[in-house]
Amino acid sequence: MYMGIDHDRLFKELLQTFFKEFMQLFFPQACPHIDFSHVTFLSEELFTDVTGGATGRVDVLIETKLMEEGGNNDNLDELSKALIIVHLEPQSYYQSNFAERMFLYSSKLYEKYRRRILPIAIFSHDRDIQEPDRFTWSFPFLNVMTFRYFTVQLSKHKWRTFLDKGNPVAAALLSSMGYNKSERVMVKLEFLRMMTKMQLDPARMKMLTVFFETYLQLTPAESIQLQENIERIYPHEEEKLMEWMTSWEKKGKEEGIKEGLKEGLLKGKEEGLLKGKQEGIQEGIQESKQEIALKMLEKGLDPEIIEEITGLSSSQISKLHKH
């Protein structure tokens, strides 16, 4: 399911768009101390892992100011600023020395900038292990150092506990949290309900939906079950929910049903409806991807990021850009 997906890019786009909401969702204790009116995303920094010879990347590097030190004062000197690093460990990647690497990343950043650093690690894998939140070294006679960092282990979070947060990051990450196969349809349904309650512009709505569906894409049978659940569980919200269904699902459903009915009438078989639905959904998905790519190009997003999010080829995106 996750082959070929650039998880770093997806999460980076989410964090850069909704950084404040991310912090409010997972680390509310830190929010009163961060001046979110002074947040700057710095360029990626490359660091050499001296213990393994590998190259590691800090996914998101943020420069900010701390409220208790006069975050509203534009004349603060460089030493009073702080850095926040957010590093992602994706599904397919695992190293036992992660805590040590976090320490090295932070140490090298501190050596370069001489600022206090808040490290955050996001674990998006579904392995049944508890990830560490610190790196230490000591002797029997002396505890030399304890380096700690914030962690978000998505599979350890129960998706139902985030439904009432009203947080766009929570909505997007529902598809990466802990749920079983039988809950897939309900996770999608509750995602749609969250989307209907948030007042966001269409571009951000689409970005959240693309993120969500990258990690949870319903089968045709599950899509039918989703519609049935909407009618059965939330009949009073049916109209609103159907309006906010992802654009390709909605378009695919309408075109698919129309084509399916036509073929079904001609053949006199129920299979015609199902086939038409499936073909219509595929056509709708392709057209919607192009619409999303156009919007992203208009916003000035990197074509490589657009390619990863939509699944369109670089040549397809280039043609859209020329038009």
C-alpha positions as CSV (number, residue, x, y, z in Angstrom):
1,M,0.0,0.0,0.0
2,Y,2.8,2.4,0.8
3,M,5.2,1.6,-2.0
4,G,6.4,4.6,-3.9
5,I,4.9,7.1,-1.4
6,D,7.1,10.0,-0.3
7,H,6.0,10.1,3.3
8,D,8.4,13.0,4.1
9,R,6.8,15.3,1.5
10,L,3.2,14.5,2.6
11,F,3.9,15.2,6.2
12,K,6.1,18.2,5.4
13,E,3.2,19.8,3.5
14,L,0.8,19.1,6.3
15,L,3.1,20.5,9.0
16,Q,3.9,23.6,7.0
17,T,0.3,24.3,6.4
18,F,-1.0,23.5,9.9
19,F,2.0,23.7,12.2
20,K,0.1,25.6,15.0
21,E,-2.8,23.0,14.8
22,F,-0.3,20.2,15.0
23,M,1.3,21.6,18.2
24,Q,-2.1,22.3,19.7
25,L,-3.2,18.7,19.0
26,F,-0.2,16.8,20.4
27,F,1.7,19.2,22.6
28,P,-0.7,21.8,24.1
29,Q,1.6,22.3,27.0
30,A,4.2,23.9,24.7
31,C,1.8,26.2,22.9
32,P,1.5,29.0,25.4
33,H,5.3,29.5,25.2
34,I,5.5,29.6,21.4
35,D,4.9,32.9,19.5
36,F,3.1,31.5,16.5
37,S,3.1,35.0,14.9
38,H,6.8,34.5,14.5
39,V,7.2,31.2,12.8
40,T,9.6,30.7,9.9
41,F,10.3,27.5,8.0
42,L,13.9,27.2,7.2
43,S,15.5,25.2,4.4
44,E,16.3,21.6,4.8
45,E,19.6,20.9,6.6
46,L,21.7,17.8,5.8
47,F,23.6,16.2,8.6
48,T,26.1,13.3,8.5
49,D,25.4,10.6,11.0
50,V,29.0,10.1,12.3
51,T,28.2,6.8,13.9
52,G,26.8,5.1,10.7
53,G,28.2,7.2,7.9
54,A,24.7,7.7,6.6
55,T,23.0,11.0,5.7
56,G,20.0,12.0,7.6
57,R,17.5,14.8,6.8
58,V,15.7,17.1,9.2
59,D,12.2,17.1,7.6
60,V,11.0,20.4,9.0
61,L,13.1,23.0,10.7
62,I,11.2,25.9,12.3
63,E,12.5,29.2,13.7
64,T,10.3,30.8,16.3
65,K,10.4,33.0,19.5
66,L,9.3,32.2,23.0
67,M,6.5,34.2,24.6
68,E,8.0,34.4,28.1
69,E,11.1,36.1,26.6
70,G,9.1,38.8,24.8
71,G,8.1,37.0,21.7
72,N,6.3,40.1,20.5
73,N,9.5,42.2,20.4
74,D,10.9,42.3,16.9
75,N,14.3,43.4,18.1
76,L,15.1,40.2,20.0
77,D,18.7,39.2,19.3
78,E,19.6,35.8,17.7
79,L,20.3,34.0,20.9
80,S,16.8,34.5,22.3
81,K,15.2,32.7,19.4
82,A,14.4,29.0,19.4
83,L,14.4,26.2,16.8
84,I,12.0,23.3,16.5
85,I,12.9,20.3,14.5
86,V,10.3,17.7,13.4
87,H,11.6,14.4,12.1
88,L,9.5,11.7,10.5
89,E,10.2,8.0,10.7
90,P,8.0,6.5,7.9
91,Q,6.3,3.1,7.7
92,S,9.1,1.3,5.8
93,Y,12.0,2.6,7.8
94,Y,13.4,1.5,11.1
95,Q,16.7,1.9,12.9
96,S,17.3,0.9,16.5
97,N,19.6,3.9,17.1
98,F,16.9,6.5,16.3
99,A,17.3,8.2,19.7
100,E,21.0,8.6,19.1
101,R,20.3,10.1,15.7
102,M,17.9,12.6,17.2
103,F,20.6,13.7,19.7
104,L,23.1,14.1,16.9
105,Y,20.7,16.2,14.7
106,S,20.0,18.5,17.6
107,S,23.6,18.7,18.6
108,K,24.7,19.8,15.2
109,L,21.9,22.3,14.9
110,Y,22.9,23.7,18.3
111,E,26.5,23.9,17.2
112,K,25.6,25.9,14.1
113,Y,22.9,28.2,15.5
114,R,23.6,28.3,19.3
115,R,19.9,28.3,20.1
116,R,17.7,26.2,22.3
117,I,16.1,23.4,20.2
118,L,12.8,21.6,20.7
119,P,13.1,18.2,19.0
120,I,9.9,16.3,17.8
121,A,9.8,12.8,16.3
122,I,6.8,11.5,14.4
123,F,6.5,7.7,14.0
124,S,4.0,6.7,11.3
125,H,4.8,2.9,11.2
126,D,2.3,0.4,12.7
127,R,4.8,-1.9,14.4
128,D,3.8,-2.9,17.9
129,I,6.7,-1.4,19.8
130,Q,7.0,1.6,22.1
131,E,9.5,4.1,20.6
132,P,12.0,5.8,23.0
133,D,11.7,9.4,23.9
134,R,15.3,10.0,25.1
135,F,19.0,9.3,24.6
136,T,21.2,8.8,27.7
137,W,24.7,7.9,28.6
138,S,26.0,7.2,32.1
139,F,28.5,5.4,34.2
140,P,27.9,3.4,37.4
141,F,29.2,6.4,39.3
142,L,27.7,9.3,37.1
143,N,24.7,10.0,34.9
144,V,26.4,12.1,32.3
145,M,23.5,13.2,30.1
146,T,19.8,12.7,29.4
147,F,18.5,14.1,26.1
148,R,14.7,14.1,25.7
149,Y,12.4,14.8,22.8
150,F,8.7,14.9,22.1
151,T,7.3,11.9,20.2
152,V,4.1,11.2,18.3
153,Q,3.5,7.5,17.6
154,L,0.4,7.6,15.4
155,S,-0.5,3.9,15.7
156,K,-0.6,4.2,19.5
157,H,-3.4,6.9,19.2
158,K,-7.0,5.7,19.1
159,W,-8.7,7.5,16.3
160,R,-12.0,7.9,18.1
161,T,-10.4,10.1,20.7
162,F,-9.7,12.8,18.1
163,L,-13.2,13.1,16.6
164,D,-14.3,16.1,18.7
165,K,-11.0,18.1,18.4
166,G,-12.1,20.2,15.5
167,N,-8.5,20.1,14.3
168,P,-7.6,19.7,10.7
169,V,-4.4,17.8,11.5
170,A,-6.5,15.3,13.5
171,A,-8.7,14.9,10.5
172,A,-5.9,14.2,8.1
173,L,-4.1,11.8,10.5
174,L,-7.1,9.7,11.3
175,S,-6.1,7.4,8.4
176,S,-2.7,6.8,10.1
177,M,-3.9,6.1,13.6
178,G,-4.8,2.9,15.3
179,Y,-7.8,1.1,13.8
180,N,-8.7,-2.4,12.6
181,K,-9.9,-3.5,9.2
182,S,-13.5,-3.5,10.2
183,E,-13.3,0.2,11.2
184,R,-12.1,1.5,7.9
185,V,-15.5,2.7,6.7
186,M,-16.3,4.4,10.0
187,V,-12.9,6.1,10.0
188,K,-13.7,7.6,6.6
189,L,-17.2,8.5,7.6
190,E,-16.0,10.4,10.7
191,F,-13.3,12.1,8.6
192,L,-16.0,13.4,6.4
193,R,-18.0,14.6,9.4
194,M,-15.0,16.5,10.7
195,M,-14.4,18.1,7.3
196,T,-18.0,19.5,7.2
197,K,-17.5,21.2,10.5
198,M,-14.2,23.0,9.6
199,Q,-14.3,26.4,7.9
200,L,-11.3,26.0,5.5
201,D,-10.7,27.2,2.0
202,P,-11.1,24.6,-0.8
203,A,-7.4,24.2,-1.4
204,R,-6.7,23.2,2.2
205,M,-9.7,20.9,2.2
206,K,-8.4,19.1,-0.8
207,M,-4.9,18.9,0.7
208,L,-6.3,17.3,3.9
209,T,-8.4,14.9,1.8
210,V,-5.4,13.9,-0.4
211,F,-3.3,13.2,2.7
212,F,-6.1,11.1,4.3
213,E,-6.8,9.0,1.2
214,T,-3.1,8.3,0.7
215,Y,-3.2,6.1,3.8
216,L,-6.8,5.0,3.7
217,Q,-8.5,4.4,0.3
218,L,-11.8,2.6,0.4
219,T,-12.6,-0.3,-2.0
220,P,-15.7,0.1,-4.2
221,A,-17.6,-2.2,-1.9
222,E,-16.5,-0.1,1.1
223,S,-17.6,3.1,-0.7
224,I,-21.1,1.6,-1.1
225,Q,-21.1,0.7,2.6
226,L,-20.0,4.2,3.5
227,Q,-23.0,5.7,1.7
228,E,-25.3,3.2,3.5
229,N,-23.8,4.1,6.9
230,I,-24.3,7.8,6.2
231,E,-28.0,7.2,5.5
232,R,-28.4,4.9,8.5
233,I,-26.3,6.5,11.2
234,Y,-26.4,10.2,10.3
235,P,-29.6,10.8,8.2
236,H,-29.9,14.4,9.3
237,E,-26.3,15.1,8.1
238,E,-26.6,13.1,4.9
239,E,-26.9,16.2,2.6
240,K,-24.0,18.0,4.2
241,L,-21.8,14.9,4.2
242,M,-22.4,14.1,0.6
243,E,-21.5,17.7,-0.4
244,W,-18.2,17.4,1.3
245,M,-17.2,14.0,0.0
246,T,-14.0,14.1,-1.9
247,S,-14.4,15.6,-5.4
248,W,-13.3,12.5,-7.3
249,E,-15.6,10.2,-5.2
250,K,-18.6,12.5,-5.9
251,K,-17.8,12.9,-9.6
252,G,-17.0,9.2,-10.0
253,K,-20.2,8.2,-8.3
254,E,-22.4,10.4,-10.5
255,E,-20.7,9.5,-13.7
256,G,-20.4,5.8,-12.7
257,I,-24.1,5.4,-11.8
258,K,-25.2,7.1,-15.0
259,E,-22.9,4.9,-17.2
260,G,-23.8,1.9,-15.1
261,L,-27.5,2.4,-15.5
262,K,-27.2,2.8,-19.3
263,E,-25.1,-0.4,-19.6
264,G,-27.4,-2.2,-17.2
265,L,-30.5,-1.4,-19.2
266,L,-28.9,-2.4,-22.4
267,K,-27.7,-5.8,-21.1
268,G,-30.5,-6.3,-18.6
269,K,-27.9,-7.3,-16.0
270,E,-27.0,-6.0,-12.6
271,E,-23.3,-6.3,-13.5
272,G,-23.7,-3.3,-15.8
273,L,-24.3,-0.9,-12.9
274,L,-21.3,-2.1,-11.0
275,K,-19.0,-1.9,-14.0
276,G,-20.2,1.6,-14.8
277,K,-19.6,2.7,-11.3
278,Q,-16.1,1.4,-11.3
279,E,-15.2,3.0,-14.6
280,G,-16.9,6.2,-13.6
281,I,-15.0,6.4,-10.4
282,Q,-11.7,5.9,-12.2
283,E,-12.5,8.7,-14.7
284,G,-13.6,10.9,-11.9
285,I,-10.4,10.3,-9.9
286,Q,-8.2,11.2,-12.9
287,E,-10.1,14.4,-13.7
288,S,-10.0,15.4,-10.0
289,K,-6.3,14.8,-9.8
290,Q,-5.8,17.2,-12.6
291,E,-8.0,19.8,-11.0
292,I,-6.1,19.5,-7.7
293,A,-2.8,19.8,-9.5
294,L,-3.9,23.0,-11.3
295,K,-4.9,24.5,-7.9
296,M,-1.6,23.6,-6.4
297,L,0.3,25.1,-9.4
298,E,-1.7,28.3,-9.0
299,K,-0.6,28.4,-5.4
300,G,3.0,28.1,-6.5
301,L,3.7,24.6,-5.0
302,D,6.7,22.7,-6.1
303,P,5.9,20.4,-9.1
304,E,7.7,17.5,-7.4
305,I,5.4,17.8,-4.3
306,I,2.4,18.0,-6.6
307,E,3.6,14.8,-8.4
308,E,4.0,12.9,-5.1
309,I,0.6,14.0,-3.8
310,T,-1.6,13.5,-6.9
311,G,0.3,10.6,-8.5
312,L,0.3,12.4,-11.9
313,S,3.5,12.1,-14.0
314,S,5.9,15.0,-14.4
315,S,4.9,15.4,-18.0
316,Q,1.2,15.6,-17.1
317,I,1.9,18.3,-14.6
318,S,4.1,20.1,-17.1
319,K,1.2,20.1,-19.6
320,L,-1.2,21.5,-17.0
321,H,1.4,24.2,-16.1
322,K,1.6,25.3,-19.8
323,H,-2.1,25.7,-20.0
